[in-house]
Amino acid sequence: MKLLASFLALLLLLPTSSIAQQATNWVTLAKTIRESIVEIAIDNGACTGFIIHSTAKDDKEDVDYVLTAAHCEGTNLVADLQPAKIKAKDFKNDLMVLEIKNTDRPALRLSDKDAAVGEEVASYGYGYALDQPLFRMAHISAKDVNIGERVQYQAIDSTFVPGQSGGPVVNVKGEVVMVVQRGSNVAGFGVGAERIHDRMGRYFEVK
């Protein structure tokens, strides 16, 4: 009984808002991240991208860089309702950077490290031809997953939906830890932050 009383007393000392604050962090992050999400349209479908550099300059003109999946390449490429041109492309790692005119949208920050197994994350992207992107919670379920290729993927315990390709997966700090690239009926896969750093890190505004 003394042990139980001591445990209850310890609970009373904990901040009563800690659990609620942890839950509302994602609500706040969802609003912030939403500002950086970009819808990408091609002749035969749609994808998602996100702003990674909002202060870039090309020919002395302000431009934005958008990261998405390389398999989203197509003719008449449009991002955020404006023509986009390919700045960089890596088919092996399924990564592509697009350049569009300045949108005044904020850039997302790239995490220094891959997310750990068990870490809570969230994906955000367009899907099912809806006019609003979907915010979806998940956990990192595996690292360094090989799917018949040399590329090693991160895996989450939630599948992705059609149209979400190229969207960000972020941690509780709002940092990008993964890019949406492929999915099965039960899981989603994408390269992690360290691979993104290696291949496309130079295009991010905040490294």
Summary of the structure (lengths in Angstrom):
residues: 207
radius of gyration: 18.9
end to end distance: 53.3
largest distance: 74.3
contacts: 694
relative contact order: 0.19
helix: 21%
strand: 40%
